[in-house]
Amino acid sequence: MKSHIKMYLLVCIAALLLTGCDTVFDVHPYDVRVKGETNLNAKNIQKIEQTVKSKDTIRFAVISDSHQWYDDLVDAVNDINRRKDSIDFVIHCGDISDFGATREMKWTRERMLKLKMPSVVLLGNHDCLGTGNQTYETIYGNPDFSFIAGKVKFVCLNTNAIEYDYSRPVPNFDFMEAERSADSLDFDRTVVCMHAPPYSEQFNNNVAKVFNYYIHDFPRLLFCLDGHGHHTKTEDLYNNGTLFYMASSVHFRQYYIFTITPKDYHVEVIDF
């Protein structure tokens, strides 16, 4: 009898140890193994370019800095979905996580997938923590990317220089040069999107003036989009007439809707 009890206890201990090991690996915050949808920006860009290609007027929403505020993100997604006016796509200006943890990004991904229209997501500085930049690249793709909606080119840039300790070009001027000439016959206006704006603590401000030159080398730069500051703000950062629109954190329950027409654009701040 005692031998059976001893054997039973040994089996139980072994089972607990194995379960414990599995649990540790399953919940490790920086495990970059990702199940489910991947490479989402490229997939959604294909949808955007196909559905908006022939439009002369486009409308899109801009949200940012959802961090750990998943309920607020759900409310923002629901509010965008139930709008009666047509929204062609959504731009998230980054910080989809608080600590760059894989699980945080997966939670955000599932909520963003509830949108009725395609979306793209930029890389934020919090998303670079730990192995977050690797998880971001698996789920969304390269942090420097672009797409064309109507005749407008959206150039989306990684500007979180301090998170890379200057080990790689951030912002990437080679990418910007290539995008200036790529598909040049398909667009005549430009919107530049980023997470951290020039002169923020995240930006490589040694090249802030060079950055200004590069963005204005694109055809008819309409405006720039950024996040990071958590509050809705409009600034002429270079005092040259180009406006930088900072998107609010969803925690403060605001987002933008932009309407770009052939001759102009209009912006609304939406409270939800």
C-alpha positions as CSV (number, residue, x, y, z in Angstrom):
1,M,0.0,0.0,0.0
2,K,2.8,2.4,0.9
3,S,4.6,1.7,-2.3
4,H,1.4,2.5,-4.3
5,I,1.1,5.8,-2.4
6,K,4.7,6.6,-2.9
7,M,4.4,5.9,-6.7
8,Y,1.2,8.0,-6.8
9,L,3.0,10.9,-5.1
10,L,5.9,10.7,-7.5
11,V,3.6,10.8,-10.5
12,C,1.8,13.8,-9.1
13,I,5.0,15.7,-8.4
14,A,6.3,14.9,-11.9
15,A,3.0,16.1,-13.4
16,L,3.2,19.3,-11.5
17,L,6.7,19.9,-12.6
18,L,5.9,19.3,-16.2
19,T,2.8,21.5,-16.0
20,G,4.8,24.2,-14.3
21,C,7.5,24.2,-17.0
22,D,4.8,24.4,-19.7
23,T,3.2,27.3,-17.9
24,V,6.4,29.2,-17.6
25,F,7.2,29.0,-21.2
26,D,3.6,29.7,-22.2
27,V,3.3,33.0,-20.3
28,H,6.9,34.3,-20.8
29,P,6.3,37.9,-21.7
30,Y,9.0,38.0,-24.4
31,D,8.4,34.7,-26.1
32,V,8.2,35.8,-29.7
33,R,6.3,32.8,-31.0
34,V,3.1,34.2,-32.4
35,K,0.0,32.2,-33.3
36,G,-2.7,33.6,-35.5
37,E,-2.7,36.4,-38.0
38,T,0.8,37.8,-39.1
39,N,2.1,40.3,-41.6
40,L,-1.1,42.3,-41.1
41,N,0.0,45.6,-42.5
42,A,0.9,44.2,-45.9
43,K,-2.4,42.3,-46.0
44,N,-4.4,45.4,-45.1
45,I,-2.5,47.7,-47.4
46,Q,-3.5,45.4,-50.3
47,K,-7.1,45.9,-49.2
48,I,-6.8,49.6,-48.8
49,E,-5.1,50.1,-52.2
50,Q,-7.7,48.0,-54.0
51,T,-10.8,49.5,-52.4
52,V,-9.7,53.1,-52.4
53,K,-7.7,53.2,-55.7
54,S,-10.4,54.9,-57.8
55,K,-11.6,57.3,-55.1
56,D,-10.9,61.0,-55.4
57,T,-12.0,61.6,-51.7
58,I,-10.8,59.4,-48.9
59,R,-11.7,59.3,-45.2
60,F,-9.7,57.7,-42.5
61,A,-9.5,57.6,-38.7
62,V,-6.4,58.0,-36.6
63,I,-6.0,56.5,-33.1
64,S,-2.9,56.0,-31.0
65,D,-1.3,55.0,-27.7
66,S,-3.6,52.3,-26.6
67,H,-1.0,50.7,-24.3
68,Q,-2.9,48.7,-21.6
69,W,-6.2,50.5,-22.1
70,Y,-7.8,47.6,-23.9
71,D,-11.4,48.5,-23.0
72,D,-10.9,52.0,-24.3
73,L,-9.5,50.5,-27.5
74,V,-12.6,48.3,-27.8
75,D,-14.8,51.4,-27.4
76,A,-12.8,53.3,-30.0
77,V,-13.1,50.4,-32.5
78,N,-16.9,50.1,-31.8
79,D,-17.3,53.9,-32.3
80,I,-15.5,53.9,-35.6
81,N,-17.5,50.8,-36.7
82,R,-20.9,52.3,-36.0
83,R,-20.3,55.6,-37.7
84,K,-22.7,56.2,-40.6
85,D,-20.2,58.1,-42.7
86,S,-17.8,55.8,-44.6
87,I,-14.4,55.3,-43.2
88,D,-12.0,53.8,-45.7
89,F,-9.2,52.7,-43.2
90,V,-7.7,53.3,-39.8
91,I,-4.2,54.3,-38.8
92,H,-2.9,53.4,-35.3
93,C,0.2,55.6,-34.6
94,G,1.8,53.1,-32.2
95,D,2.3,52.1,-28.6
96,I,0.0,49.1,-28.9
97,S,1.7,47.7,-25.8
98,D,3.1,48.9,-22.4
99,F,6.1,46.7,-22.1
100,G,6.6,45.2,-25.6
101,A,5.2,41.9,-24.3
102,T,4.0,39.5,-27.0
103,R,0.7,38.9,-25.2
104,E,0.0,42.6,-25.1
105,M,0.4,42.9,-28.9
106,K,-1.7,39.8,-29.4
107,W,-4.5,41.3,-27.3
108,T,-4.3,44.6,-29.3
109,R,-4.3,42.6,-32.6
110,E,-7.5,40.8,-31.7
111,R,-9.2,44.1,-30.9
112,M,-8.0,45.8,-34.0
113,L,-9.2,42.9,-36.1
114,K,-12.8,43.8,-35.0
115,L,-12.6,46.9,-37.3
116,K,-14.9,46.6,-40.3
117,M,-12.3,48.4,-42.4
118,P,-8.6,47.6,-42.9
119,S,-6.1,49.2,-40.6
120,V,-2.3,49.7,-40.4
121,V,-0.3,49.9,-37.1
122,L,2.9,51.9,-36.6
123,L,5.7,50.9,-34.2
124,G,5.8,52.9,-30.9
125,N,8.6,53.3,-28.4
126,H,6.9,51.1,-25.8
127,D,6.6,48.4,-28.5
128,C,10.4,48.3,-28.8
129,L,10.9,47.2,-25.2
130,G,12.1,43.6,-24.6
131,T,11.6,41.6,-27.8
132,G,8.6,43.8,-28.7
133,N,10.1,45.0,-32.0
134,Q,10.5,41.4,-33.1
135,T,6.9,40.6,-32.2
136,Y,5.7,43.7,-34.0
137,E,7.6,42.7,-37.1
138,T,6.0,39.2,-37.0
139,I,2.5,40.5,-36.5
140,Y,2.6,43.7,-38.6
141,G,5.8,43.7,-40.7
142,N,8.6,46.2,-41.4
143,P,8.3,49.3,-39.2
144,D,9.0,51.5,-42.3
145,F,6.3,51.1,-44.9
146,S,4.0,53.0,-47.2
147,F,0.8,52.7,-49.2
148,I,-1.2,54.7,-51.7
149,A,-4.9,55.6,-51.0
150,G,-6.4,57.4,-54.0
151,K,-3.6,59.6,-55.2
152,V,-2.2,60.1,-51.7
153,K,0.9,58.3,-50.5
154,F,1.1,57.5,-46.8
155,V,4.8,57.2,-45.7
156,C,4.9,55.4,-42.3
157,L,8.1,55.7,-40.4
158,N,9.9,54.3,-37.3
159,T,11.1,57.4,-35.4
160,N,11.8,55.7,-32.1
161,A,15.6,56.3,-32.3
162,I,16.5,56.2,-28.7
163,E,15.1,52.6,-28.4
164,Y,17.6,51.4,-30.9
165,D,20.6,53.2,-29.2
166,Y,21.5,54.5,-32.6
167,S,22.4,51.0,-33.8
168,R,20.3,51.4,-37.0
169,P,19.1,54.4,-39.0
170,V,16.0,55.8,-37.3
171,P,14.5,57.6,-39.2
172,N,15.7,55.7,-42.3
173,F,16.6,58.3,-44.9
174,D,17.4,55.6,-47.5
175,F,13.9,54.3,-47.2
176,M,12.5,57.8,-47.6
177,E,14.6,58.5,-50.6
178,A,13.4,55.2,-52.2
179,E,9.8,56.0,-51.4
180,R,10.1,59.5,-53.0
181,S,10.5,58.0,-56.4
182,A,8.7,54.7,-56.0
183,D,5.3,54.6,-57.8
184,S,5.8,58.3,-58.5
185,L,3.1,58.2,-61.2
186,D,0.5,56.9,-58.8
187,F,0.5,59.7,-56.3
188,D,0.6,63.5,-56.3
189,R,0.2,64.2,-52.5
190,T,1.9,62.9,-49.4
191,V,1.1,62.3,-45.7
192,V,3.9,61.3,-43.4
193,C,3.1,59.2,-40.3
194,M,5.2,58.4,-37.3
195,H,4.9,57.7,-33.6
196,A,7.4,60.1,-32.0
197,P,7.5,63.5,-33.6
198,P,10.6,65.6,-34.1
199,Y,11.9,67.4,-31.0
200,S,10.4,64.7,-28.7
201,E,12.8,62.8,-26.5
202,Q,12.4,59.7,-28.6
203,F,13.4,61.3,-31.9
204,N,17.0,61.6,-33.1
205,N,17.1,65.4,-32.9
206,N,20.6,65.5,-34.4
207,V,18.8,65.0,-37.7
208,A,15.6,66.8,-37.0
209,K,16.4,69.5,-39.6
210,V,17.4,66.9,-42.2
211,F,14.2,65.1,-41.5
212,N,12.3,68.3,-42.3
213,Y,14.1,68.5,-45.7
214,Y,13.4,64.9,-46.5
215,I,9.6,65.0,-45.8
216,H,9.3,68.1,-47.9
217,D,11.0,66.4,-50.8
218,F,7.9,64.4,-51.3
219,P,5.2,65.7,-53.7
220,R,2.8,68.2,-52.0
221,L,3.2,67.2,-48.4
222,L,-0.3,67.7,-46.9
223,F,0.4,67.2,-43.2
224,C,2.1,64.8,-40.7
225,L,0.6,62.4,-38.2
226,D,2.1,61.4,-34.9
227,G,1.3,60.1,-31.4
228,H,3.4,59.6,-28.3
229,G,2.1,62.7,-26.4
230,H,-1.2,61.1,-25.5
231,H,-3.2,64.4,-26.1
232,T,-4.7,65.8,-29.3
233,K,-2.5,68.6,-30.4
234,T,-1.8,70.5,-33.7
235,E,1.7,72.0,-34.1
236,D,3.7,73.7,-36.9
237,L,6.9,72.2,-35.6
238,Y,9.2,73.8,-38.2
239,N,7.3,77.1,-38.5
240,N,6.9,76.5,-42.3
241,G,3.2,75.9,-42.5
242,T,3.3,72.0,-42.4
243,L,1.1,70.9,-39.5
244,F,1.8,67.9,-37.3
245,Y,-1.4,66.4,-35.9
246,M,-0.7,64.5,-32.6
247,A,-3.4,61.8,-32.0
248,S,-4.7,61.3,-28.5
249,S,-4.3,58.2,-26.5
250,V,-7.5,56.2,-26.7
251,H,-7.5,56.4,-22.9
252,F,-8.6,60.0,-23.3
253,R,-11.3,58.8,-25.6
254,Q,-10.6,60.9,-28.7
255,Y,-9.6,60.1,-32.2
256,Y,-9.2,62.0,-35.5
257,I,-11.2,61.6,-38.8
258,F,-9.5,63.1,-41.8
259,T,-11.2,63.7,-45.1
260,I,-8.9,64.4,-48.1
261,T,-10.4,65.8,-51.2
262,P,-8.7,66.6,-54.6
263,K,-8.2,70.2,-53.5
264,D,-7.9,70.2,-49.7
265,Y,-8.4,68.2,-46.5
266,H,-10.6,68.5,-43.4
267,V,-10.0,67.1,-39.9
268,E,-12.4,66.4,-37.0
269,V,-11.7,65.5,-33.4
270,I,-14.1,62.8,-32.3
271,D,-15.0,62.2,-28.7
272,F,-16.4,58.8,-27.8
